[in-house]
Amino acid sequence: MSKHSLWGETPRPFFFKGAEMKTELVANVGKRGRLAIAFWVLILSLGMIAIPTNAYFSNRETSTGNTFAAGTWENGDQELAPTDDSFVLNSRPEMNFGWMRGLVVMNRRDRIAHCFLKFDLSELPEDASISSAELHLLGIGIPPPKATPIAVKFVENDAWSEEEITWSNMPPAAEELDSENVQWIGWYCWDVTSKTREEFENDKVLSLMLCSGENAVAFFGSKEFRFEPYLEVVYISNNPTSENSDDGRPFIEEGVFNEILTEFEPWLGD
């Protein structure tokens, strides 16, 4: 009998069986894998499964505590001009200075002057998540030539106007937000981010007061001046706006500064 007839057609040795089973298993897995791939390609092509894009960011908490809605979020940079600005002077308690082109902050020779500014935050997009906010003023005269610390404080009461505010009726100031050393003619800024965020969530009106320490005086341009104060707000929004100065806040002639400073002489004296 030949070797072939000894084995017959069946059964075959175990090592032949294992080889055939392995080959069959690989063939079956390969078929199933190809079927699975074909199935998912068909599902995706029919749009039956949505790939998460902007919806992934829906209701995500931000570092500022705001909640993002689904959409395309972009950065915005907006400069807000004050709706009201003026200063008050203790030596003229009933006098209003809202019409002047300059603002003064003073604490010298028994004369004290505070500066008030108000901003309408409703000009920002309703869904804005504020990243930063800075108050900018142009210093136009700082005698004597030494660093003068000027502090900005939050004012809770917004019921004042530049046409009516005086030393006698000025609203009280609350906590100090920032301080800046003012020394030379030029632009200066103060960080007011925390209260800008808070007021944007509340009545959307921000009131601020500038004041100084002892033996200090500084002059700034008001909103009646060519280069008015402004609040620069950087935020994230579905509808961002970029409204800022493209002129680089250029320097202006010294004669214009002197012209404005002479307006203060009748009220401030020596």
C-alpha positions in Angstrom: 0.0 0.0 0.0 1.3 3.4 -0.9 1.8 6.2 1.6 -1.1 8.0 0.0 -3.4 5.0 0.5 -2.3 4.7 4.1 -3.7 8.2 4.9 -6.6 7.9 2.5 -8.6 11.0 1.7 -9.5 11.5 5.4 -8.5 11.8 8.2 -5.3 13.8 7.6 -2.4 14.4 10.0 -2.9 17.1 12.7 -0.2 19.3 11.2 -2.0 19.4 7.9 -5.2 20.2 9.7 -3.7 23.2 11.6 -2.3 24.6 8.4 -5.6 24.5 6.6 -7.5 26.0 9.7 -5.0 28.8 9.8 -5.4 29.6 6.2 -9.2 29.5 6.5 -9.2 31.8 9.5 -7.0 34.4 7.8 -9.3 34.2 4.7 -12.4 34.7 6.9 -10.9 37.6 8.9 -9.8 39.3 5.7 -13.3 39.0 4.3 -14.9 40.4 7.5 -12.4 43.3 7.6 -13.1 44.3 4.0 -16.8 44.1 4.7 -16.5 46.3 7.8 -14.5 48.9 5.9 -17.0 48.9 3.1 -19.9 49.3 5.6 -18.4 52.4 7.3 -17.5 54.0 4.0 -21.1 53.6 2.9 -22.4 55.1 6.3 -20.1 58.1 6.1 -20.9 58.8 2.4 -24.6 58.8 3.2 -24.1 61.3 6.0 -25.5 59.1 8.7 -22.7 60.0 11.1 -21.8 63.6 11.8 -18.1 64.4 12.3 -17.8 66.8 15.3 -16.4 70.2 14.2 -17.5 73.5 15.9 -20.2 71.6 17.8 -17.3 70.1 19.8 -16.9 73.5 21.4 -20.6 73.8 22.4 -21.1 74.8 26.0 -17.3 74.7 26.8 -16.3 76.8 29.8 -13.8 79.5 29.1 -11.2 80.9 31.4 -13.4 84.0 31.9 -16.3 81.9 33.1 -18.4 82.5 30.0 -20.0 79.7 28.0 -19.3 79.4 24.3 -22.1 78.5 22.0 -21.5 76.5 18.8 -20.2 78.5 15.9 -17.1 80.1 14.5 -15.3 82.0 17.3 -12.9 84.7 16.3 -11.0 87.5 18.0 -12.3 91.1 18.1 -10.6 94.3 19.0 -12.8 97.3 19.6 -12.1 100.9 20.8 -14.9 102.5 22.6 -15.0 106.3 23.0 -16.4 107.7 26.3 -20.1 108.8 26.3 -19.2 111.2 29.1 -16.0 112.6 30.6 -15.2 115.5 32.9 -13.2 116.5 35.9 -14.2 117.9 39.3 -12.3 120.4 41.4 -12.6 121.0 45.1 -11.8 124.7 44.9 -14.8 125.1 42.5 -17.3 122.6 44.2 -20.4 123.8 42.2 -18.7 124.2 38.8 -19.0 121.8 35.9 -16.1 121.3 33.4 -17.6 118.8 31.0 -17.2 121.2 28.1 -13.4 121.5 28.3 -11.0 119.8 25.8 -8.8 118.7 28.7 -9.0 116.6 31.9 -6.9 117.3 35.0 -6.0 115.0 37.8 -4.5 116.9 40.8 -3.6 116.7 44.4 -1.4 119.7 45.1 -1.4 122.9 47.2 -4.8 122.1 48.8 -6.4 121.6 45.4 -7.7 118.2 44.4 -9.1 117.3 41.0 -10.6 113.9 39.9 -11.4 112.8 36.4 -14.5 110.8 35.5 -15.2 108.7 32.4 -18.1 106.6 31.3 -18.3 103.9 28.6 -21.2 102.2 26.9 -20.4 98.5 26.7 -23.5 97.6 24.7 -21.5 98.5 21.6 -19.7 95.2 22.0 -21.3 92.0 20.5 -23.8 90.4 22.9 -21.9 87.1 22.9 -18.5 88.7 23.5 -16.2 86.9 25.9 -13.8 89.6 27.1 -10.1 88.8 27.2 -8.8 92.2 28.2 -9.8 95.8 28.6 -7.5 98.8 28.8 -8.2 102.5 29.4 -6.1 104.8 27.2 -5.6 108.6 27.7 -3.2 111.0 26.0 -1.1 112.9 28.5 -0.7 116.5 27.3 1.1 118.1 30.3 2.8 116.7 33.4 4.5 119.4 35.5 7.0 119.1 37.1 9.0 116.6 35.0 8.8 113.6 37.4 6.8 110.4 37.4 3.3 111.0 38.7 1.3 107.9 39.9 -2.2 108.1 38.5 -4.7 105.5 39.8 -7.9 104.4 38.1 -10.8 103.4 40.4 -14.2 101.8 39.7 -17.4 103.9 40.1 -20.5 101.9 40.8 -23.0 104.7 40.3 -23.5 105.5 36.6 -26.1 108.2 37.2 -23.9 111.1 36.3 -23.3 113.1 33.2 -20.5 115.3 31.9 -22.9 118.3 31.7 -23.9 118.1 35.4 -21.1 116.4 37.5 -19.4 118.7 40.0 -17.3 118.2 43.1 -20.5 118.5 45.2 -22.5 115.8 43.4 -19.8 113.4 42.2 -20.4 109.7 42.8 -18.1 107.9 45.2 -15.3 105.7 43.9 -14.8 102.1 44.9 -11.7 99.9 44.7 -8.6 100.8 42.8 -8.1 98.8 39.6 -4.7 99.9 38.4 -2.0 102.6 38.7 0.3 104.1 36.1 3.3 106.4 36.4 2.7 109.4 34.1 5.7 111.5 33.3 6.0 112.5 29.6 3.6 113.7 26.9 2.2 110.6 25.3 -0.3 107.8 25.5 -0.9 105.9 28.8 -3.0 102.9 29.6 -4.6 101.2 32.7 -5.8 97.6 33.0 -9.6 97.6 33.8 -10.4 94.1 32.6 -12.0 92.8 35.7 -14.7 95.5 36.0 -15.3 95.7 32.3 -16.2 92.0 32.3 -18.4 92.4 35.4 -20.2 95.5 34.0 -20.7 93.9 30.6 -22.6 91.1 32.3 -24.6 93.6 34.3 -25.9 97.0 33.1 -23.3 97.3 30.2 -22.1 100.7 31.5 -18.6 101.3 32.9 -17.8 104.3 35.0 -14.2 105.1 36.1 -12.4 107.8 38.1 -8.8 108.9 37.9 -7.0 110.3 40.9 -3.5 111.0 42.1 -1.4 110.9 45.3 0.0 114.0 47.0 1.9 116.7 45.3 0.9 115.5 41.8 -0.8 116.9 38.7 -1.4 115.6 35.2 -3.4 116.8 32.2 -5.1 114.6 29.6 -7.1 115.2 26.4 -10.9 114.8 26.8 -13.4 113.5 24.3 -13.8 117.1 23.0 -10.1 116.9 22.0 -8.9 115.5 18.7 -7.3 112.5 20.4 -10.0 111.4 22.8 -9.7 108.8 25.6 -10.8 105.3 24.6 -11.4 101.9 26.1 -9.7 99.1 24.1 -11.5 95.8 24.5 -10.2 92.5 23.1 -12.7 89.6 23.1 -13.9 86.4 21.4 -17.2 86.4 19.6 -19.2 84.8 16.8 -19.6 88.3 15.3 -16.2 90.0 16.0 -15.6 93.7 15.2 -12.3 95.4 14.7 -12.7 99.1 15.2 -9.4 100.7 16.2 -7.2 103.5 15.1 -5.0 102.8 12.0 -3.1 106.1 12.4 -0.9 104.8 15.2 -2.1 107.6 17.5 0.3 110.1 16.0 2.0 112.9 17.9 0.6 116.4 17.5 2.1 119.8 17.6 3.2 121.2 21.0 1.3 124.4 20.3 -2.0 122.5 20.4 -1.1 121.2 23.9 -0.2 124.7 25.1 -3.5 126.0 23.8 -5.5 123.5 25.8 -3.4 124.0 28.9 -4.2 127.7 28.9 -7.9 126.8 29.3 -7.1 125.6 32.8 -5.5 128.8 34.0 -8.6 130.6 35.2 -9.6 127.6 37.4 -6.3 126.3 38.6 -4.3 129.4 38.9 -0.6 129.0 39.9 
